[in-house]
């Protein structure tokens, strides 16, 4: 419960069309997505054991 309540707040805002082609922005969003995926996997391993 503790992890899941914080999770929605961490979702990055959808990039505006103006920054869609900004490679740095896309990179940061991808890094955030990978970080969230790794955290979810880690929490899942903790819960399932």
Secondary structure, 3 states (H helix, E strand, C coil): CHHHHHHHHHCCCCCCHHHCCCHHHHHHHHHHHHHHHHHHHHHHHHHHC
